[in-house]
Amino acid sequence: MVDKKTFVQRSLKLIDCLKNHQTDSRFFISLDEQEWTEMLAALKTDRLMFLTMWCKEDTVFVLFLENGYKPIGVRISASMNRYLALSSVRPAAIIYERMIWELWGKEAMNAVDLRPWLDRGLWNNCWPLSEKPGPVLWPPERQENPSVSHLLNNGGEITVIDPSNATEKLPVLWRFLNMGERIVRAESVYGYTHRGILSNLYNRNSLEILPLISRINALDSVAHQIAFSHAIEDIANFVPSLPVLRKRILYSELSRVAAYLFYLTRLFRVLEVELVASRCDLARELLMRWNIHYFGHRWLMDCVFPGAVFLGQENDKKRHFPKKIKYLIDQAFNLAITLPGLGDYLQNMGILSLKKAIDFNIGGIVGRASGRDVDLRRYMSEYRLEWLPPPNFTKGDVDARMQSWFVEIKTSLNIIDILLKEENSEEAFKSSQEIIIEKLNGEGIGVCEGVQGDLWYYVRLEAGVIKDVFIRDPGANQAYVLQDVLKNEHFDNHVLIKASFGHLVTGVDL
């Protein structure tokens, strides 16, 4: 008797098996339970990179990256509201399995971690994005904490910092188990600013929700606009003109500089080094005033659209970047690297190893400071490779992240100068093509290298109306790995380490 041919052929890489599989979708391959099990077994030795996962009705969707930038996906029906967990072979899936359980009510069997993440244990009988949400339980069931009695009996103590404490500026609950002055375990719980963004995007015209897309994350507004626009253009098979793409680069780099200056200001205020913090803060304020003068918005919101961009004010076409901003940034950097003892204090603190960065698919400054050279701008044809030097840091500590911010600010300023010199006339932005949203059907994926890393959008349209959408924000991955980074650190340094991640909760509390 001849056995049925297995889905994963041992002589082939997993990516080749997926490509050879019959598909009825542009991006996703439908797997049955046996094929899903075979895929999980193959992932133990295969190097295929996990990107993200989410749920829609009774189907779980997973996106992988071929060669680090080309998405390819699989989907499986979650029969009986369960599916085999992916986190045992891809640690980066942990955060998304927890989200799927809380938002859609689909349980990952044999999951590494299914503790409450977004809802603080309040939605045990109610899944907001499922087809049948169910009744809300009130008052909520008490959340059971892991047993730590043996540590408490030996002198350990638990410290809880939540948004009601004046010491925690972000809406996150942190629970620390300390032994003396060292952190034995750190746990974070989000959801205090959960705004139901995904549910508010469903069944709405894709142009109607553009103002909402711009305002998901003020610091990374441009990246959200570009990634969403790329997804719509992917559906329409539309390629914007080079001047439009270059204008998007200008907006993106301006947004990047403003965000990094904000992170540096916060970091040096935690360090109580006001000499540096004040210069970074003033440079950011001057930059945002320049933005509103030429482009109509301090945060560059409502500047990017599917197939088009906002050109800026018609007057003053010859724009020059303010020299005072560059002067203040140079001053701040020189003070930061020459301040006696500062470098020694920040080194070997809050280390994110290269292995951990790879396992959890950490990009952006946090990943590059650990030696993981991942920057999706290199795969975008509108960028020139000579604009983007390779990262110079590998230690992955607070000092490496701080210096990486300064280095990448200077890189962005050079790109901005080049683009302002090459800026074309307004006529060059006009195109004979246009996207008619109401005629669009299908699915598309868009990406942009944002201020925290690679930001991805998956969108499925029917007659221009959004039927499925998911946002993969790199902040969610960084939020999870930050818990491990804080282990064994001095408790008094936890605020500084968190500030060095430049972490915001908007990417988690979708």
KEKOL-965712 format. One line per 8 residues: number of its first residue (from 0); for each residue x, y, z of C-alpha. Coordinates in steps of 0.1 Angstrom, whole numbers, plus 5000, padded with zeros to 4 digits. Layout:
N
NUM) X:Y:Z | ...
This chain:
510
0) 5000:5000:5000 | 5014:5033:4989 | 5012:5061:5015 | 4996:5094:5004 | 5022:5119:4993 | 5030:5143:5021 | 5026:5180:5017 | 5061:5188:5030
8) 5086:5168:5009 | 5117:5163:5029 | 5139:5170:4998 | 5125:5205:4994 | 5126:5237:5014 | 5093:5247:5030 | 5090:5277:5007 | 5091:5254:4976
16) 5065:5231:4991 | 5042:5261:4997 | 5047:5274:4961 | 5039:5240:4947 | 5007:5237:4967 | 4974:5245:4949 | 4961:5279:4959 | 4928:5298:4955
24) 4941:5331:4968 | 4968:5356:4957 | 4987:5354:4989 | 4974:5325:5009 | 4975:5287:5006 | 4947:5268:5023 | 4960:5239:5045 | 4941:5211:5062
32) 4951:5200:5097 | 4975:5173:5084 | 4993:5198:5062 | 4994:5224:5090 | 5010:5198:5113 | 5036:5189:5086 | 5044:5226:5082 | 5050:5230:5119
40) 5073:5200:5119 | 5092:5214:5089 | 5096:5249:5105 | 5117:5233:5133 | 5146:5231:5108 | 5135:5255:5080 | 5147:5291:5080 | 5114:5306:5066
48) 5108:5339:5085 | 5075:5344:5103 | 5059:5378:5099 | 5025:5380:5115 | 4992:5362:5120 | 4955:5371:5126 | 4920:5357:5123 | 4889:5364:5103
56) 4857:5345:5112 | 4868:5309:5116 | 4901:5312:5096 | 4936:5318:5109 | 4959:5336:5085 | 4997:5335:5088 | 5022:5355:5067 | 5058:5344:5062
64) 5086:5363:5043 | 5105:5348:5015 | 5140:5362:5013 | 5131:5386:5041 | 5108:5408:5021 | 5084:5389:4998 | 5052:5378:5017 | 5037:5344:5013
72) 5009:5331:5035 | 4989:5301:5047 | 4955:5298:5062 | 4937:5271:5082 | 4902:5267:5095 | 4901:5268:5133 | 4876:5240:5138 | 4861:5239:5172
80) 4877:5273:5179 | 4912:5257:5181 | 4943:5252:5160 | 4978:5239:5167 | 5001:5267:5180 | 5029:5281:5159 | 5048:5296:5188 | 5067:5264:5196
88) 5087:5268:5164 | 5084:5305:5158 | 5087:5325:5191 | 5075:5357:5173 | 5041:5341:5170 | 5035:5343:5207 | 5022:5378:5207 | 4998:5371:5178
96) 4984:5339:5193 | 4976:5358:5225 | 4959:5385:5204 | 4939:5360:5184 | 4927:5343:5216 | 4916:5376:5231 | 4901:5393:5201 | 4887:5363:5181
104) 4884:5336:5207 | 4905:5310:5188 | 4928:5290:5211 | 4963:5280:5201 | 4968:5244:5214 | 5002:5238:5229 | 5010:5275:5229 | 5041:5288:5246
112) 5022:5316:5263 | 4985:5325:5264 | 4985:5349:5293 | 4962:5380:5290 | 4979:5407:5269 | 4955:5432:5257 | 4925:5428:5279 | 4940:5422:5314
120) 4918:5391:5317 | 4885:5410:5312 | 4872:5394:5280 | 4871:5357:5291 | 4836:5353:5278 | 4836:5380:5251 | 4857:5381:5220 | 4852:5416:5203
128) 4861:5406:5167 | 4845:5372:5165 | 4813:5366:5146 | 4794:5359:5179 | 4811:5381:5205 | 4790:5367:5234 | 4780:5384:5267 | 4804:5407:5286
136) 4812:5393:5320 | 4809:5420:5347 | 4824:5423:5372 | 4854:5406:5355 | 4868:5373:5367 | 4899:5377:5388 | 4931:5371:5368 | 4952:5343:5383
144) 4989:5351:5386 | 5016:5325:5383 | 5028:5311:5415 | 5059:5329:5429 | 5056:5317:5465 | 5090:5301:5466 | 5107:5334:5455 | 5086:5355:5479
152) 5095:5331:5508 | 5132:5337:5500 | 5130:5375:5502 | 5115:5384:5468 | 5089:5410:5463 | 5064:5420:5437 | 5063:5456:5423 | 5033:5466:5402
160) 5034:5498:5381 | 5002:5507:5363 | 4989:5538:5345 | 4975:5552:5378 | 5011:5555:5391 | 5028:5588:5383 | 5060:5568:5376 | 5046:5551:5345
168) 5039:5576:5317 | 5027:5550:5292 | 4993:5532:5296 | 5009:5499:5304 | 5007:5477:5335 | 5041:5464:5345 | 5045:5436:5371 | 5080:5430:5384
176) 5092:5401:5406 | 5124:5414:5423 | 5150:5396:5443 | 5168:5424:5461 | 5176:5451:5436 | 5175:5427:5406 | 5145:5420:5383 | 5138:5382:5383
184) 5108:5385:5360 | 5090:5413:5342 | 5055:5411:5328 | 5036:5438:5308 | 4999:5440:5301 | 4985:5464:5275 | 4950:5473:5264 | 4944:5505:5284
192) 4942:5525:5251 | 4925:5498:5231 | 4905:5517:5205 | 4890:5490:5184 | 4908:5503:5153 | 4905:5471:5133 | 4868:5468:5139 | 4863:5504:5129
200) 4880:5497:5095 | 4857:5468:5085 | 4830:5474:5059 | 4840:5510:5052 | 4852:5526:5020 | 4890:5527:5018 | 4891:5564:5011 | 4867:5571:5040
208) 4891:5557:5066 | 4923:5575:5054 | 4920:5602:5081 | 4918:5574:5107 | 4949:5556:5092 | 4968:5589:5096 | 4960:5591:5132 | 4967:5556:5145
216) 5001:5566:5156 | 5011:5603:5155 | 5048:5596:5156 | 5046:5571:5128 | 5017:5587:5108 | 5035:5588:5075 | 5045:5551:5076 | 5009:5541:5082
224) 4997:5562:5053 | 5024:5548:5030 | 5019:5512:5039 | 4981:5514:5035 | 4984:5533:5002 | 5009:5506:4990 | 4983:5479:4998 | 4956:5497:4978
232) 4980:5503:4949 | 4989:5466:4951 | 4952:5457:4946 | 4949:5481:4917 | 4982:5470:4901 | 4991:5507:4901 | 5027:5520:4903 | 5029:5557:4913
240) 5053:5580:4894 | 5088:5584:4906 | 5083:5620:4918 | 5053:5608:4939 | 5074:5580:4954 | 5103:5605:4961 | 5078:5628:4978 | 5068:5600:5001
248) 5104:5594:5010 | 5107:5630:5020 | 5077:5628:5043 | 5089:5595:5057 | 5124:5608:5065 | 5110:5640:5081 | 5087:5618:5102 | 5116:5596:5112
256) 5138:5625:5123 | 5110:5640:5144 | 5103:5606:5161 | 5139:5599:5169 | 5144:5633:5184 | 5113:5627:5205 | 5128:5593:5217 | 5162:5610:5224
264) 5145:5638:5244 | 5127:5612:5265 | 5158:5591:5271 | 5180:5620:5282 | 5152:5634:5304 | 5152:5600:5322 | 5190:5604:5325 | 5185:5640:5338
272) 5209:5652:5311 | 5190:5684:5302 | 5218:5698:5281 | 5212:5671:5255 | 5174:5667:5260 | 5167:5704:5255 | 5186:5706:5222 | 5168:5675:5209
280) 5134:5689:5220 | 5140:5723:5204 | 5152:5707:5172 | 5121:5686:5170 | 5099:5716:5176 | 5116:5736:5149 | 5112:5707:5125 | 5075:5704:5132
288) 5070:5741:5126 | 5088:5737:5093 | 5065:5709:5085 | 5034:5729:5091 | 5047:5758:5071 | 5053:5738:5040 | 5031:5707:5043 | 5002:5719:5064
296) 5005:5696:5094 | 5030:5693:5122 | 5028:5655:5122 | 5025:5652:5084 | 4990:5637:5086 | 4968:5635:5055 | 4998:5638:5032 | 4998:5604:5014
304) 4970:5589:4994 | 4966:5558:4971 | 4984:5568:4940 | 4992:5604:4951 | 5007:5627:4976 | 5000:5662:4990 | 5025:5685:4973 | 5026:5711:5000
312) 5020:5748:4998 | 5021:5763:4963 | 5043:5792:4974 | 5080:5789:4984 | 5087:5760:4960 | 5124:5762:4967 | 5125:5747:5002 | 5157:5746:5023
320) 5160:5726:5054 | 5168:5748:5084 | 5204:5749:5094 | 5196:5755:5130 | 5180:5721:5133 | 5212:5704:5121 | 5233:5726:5144 | 5212:5716:5174
328) 5214:5679:5165 | 5252:5681:5161 | 5255:5698:5194 | 5233:5672:5211 | 5253:5643:5196 | 5287:5658:5205 | 5275:5664:5241 | 5261:5629:5244
336) 5293:5611:5233 | 5317:5633:5252 | 5298:5636:5285 | 5321:5620:5311 | 5310:5586:5322 | 5278:5585:5302 | 5289:5559:5276 | 5303:5536:5303
344) 5271:5539:5323 | 5249:5530:5293 | 5270:5502:5280 | 5260:5466:5288 | 5226:5477:5301 | 5194:5464:5286 | 5211:5441:5261 | 5190:5426:5233
352) 5210:5397:5218 | 5212:5391:5181 | 5196:5357:5185 | 5167:5371:5204 | 5163:5399:5177 | 5161:5372:5150 | 5138:5349:5169 | 5113:5377:5175
360) 5118:5394:5142 | 5129:5427:5157 | 5137:5454:5132 | 5141:5491:5133 | 5167:5508:5155 | 5163:5482:5182 | 5171:5453:5158 | 5199:5472:5139
368) 5216:5482:5172 | 5218:5444:5180 | 5235:5437:5147 | 5204:5426:5127 | 5208:5444:5095 | 5171:5447:5085 | 5160:5478:5067 | 5132:5474:5041
376) 5141:5507:5025 | 5168:5488:5007 | 5141:5468:4989 | 5123:5499:4977 | 5133:5510:4942 | 5128:5547:4950 | 5156:5546:4975 | 5192:5546:4964
384) 5214:5520:4982 | 5242:5546:4987 | 5218:5566:5009 | 5216:5538:5035 | 5249:5528:5051 | 5250:5495:5070 | 5246:5496:5108 | 5276:5503:5129
392) 5265:5487:5162 | 5261:5451:5174 | 5261:5452:5212 | 5223:5458:5215 | 5226:5478:5247 | 5212:5512:5256 | 5243:5530:5244 | 5241:5513:5210
400) 5204:5522:5206 | 5211:5558:5216 | 5240:5563:5192 | 5220:5545:5164 | 5193:5571:5167 | 5218:5599:5162 | 5235:5581:5133 | 5202:5574:5115
408) 5190:5610:5120 | 5221:5622:5101 | 5214:5596:5074 | 5178:5609:5071 | 5190:5645:5070 | 5213:5637:5041 | 5184:5620:5022 | 5162:5651:5029
416) 5188:5674:5015 | 5192:5653:4984 | 5155:5652:4978 | 5150:5689:4983 | 5177:5697:4957 | 5162:5672:4932 | 5126:5682:4938 | 5107:5684:4906
424) 5081:5709:4895 | 5044:5704:4903 | 5037:5692:4867 | 5059:5662:4872 | 5036:5648:4898 | 5006:5647:4875 | 4997:5613:4860 | 4974:5602:4833
432) 4964:5572:4855 | 4942:5572:4885 | 4928:5547:4910 | 4890:5543:4910 | 4885:5529:4944 | 4849:5517:4938 | 4861:5493:4911 | 4887:5476:4932
440) 4884:5440:4942 | 4910:5417:4956 | 4937:5416:4983 | 4969:5436:4986 | 4999:5439:5010 | 5017:5472:5016 | 5048:5479:5037 | 5069:5508:5049
448) 5100:5511:5070 | 5086:5531:5099 | 5103:5546:5129 | 5101:5513:5149 | 5107:5490:5120 | 5088:5473:5091 | 5051:5482:5092 | 5028:5459:5071
456) 4992:5463:5060 | 4970:5435:5046 | 4938:5447:5029 | 4910:5428:5011 | 4885:5449:4992 | 4851:5442:4976 | 4840:5471:4954 | 4863:5494:4973
464) 4849:5484:5007 | 4873:5468:5033 | 4863:5433:5041 | 4894:5422:5059 | 4924:5442:5072 | 4953:5436:5096 | 4981:5459:5107 | 5014:5444:5117
472) 5031:5470:5138 | 5066:5462:5149 | 5059:5477:5183 | 5040:5446:5193 | 5071:5424:5189 | 5093:5449:5207 | 5068:5451:5236 | 5070:5414:5241
480) 5108:5410:5239 | 5113:5440:5262 | 5101:5417:5291 | 5131:5394:5285 | 5155:5423:5282 | 5146:5436:5316 | 5154:5403:5333 | 5184:5404:5357
488) 5187:5442:5353 | 5188:5466:5382 | 5153:5476:5391 | 5161:5513:5391 | 5172:5511:5354 | 5139:5497:5340 | 5125:5532:5330 | 5158:5540:5312
496) 5158:5507:5293 | 5122:5511:5282 | 5129:5546:5270 | 5159:5533:5250 | 5134:5511:5230 | 5115:5541:5219 | 5084:5521:5226 | 5049:5533:5222
504) 5017:5514:5229 | 4997:5525:5198 | 5010:5495:5178 | 4999:5471:5204 | 4965:5485:5215 | 4949:5482:5180
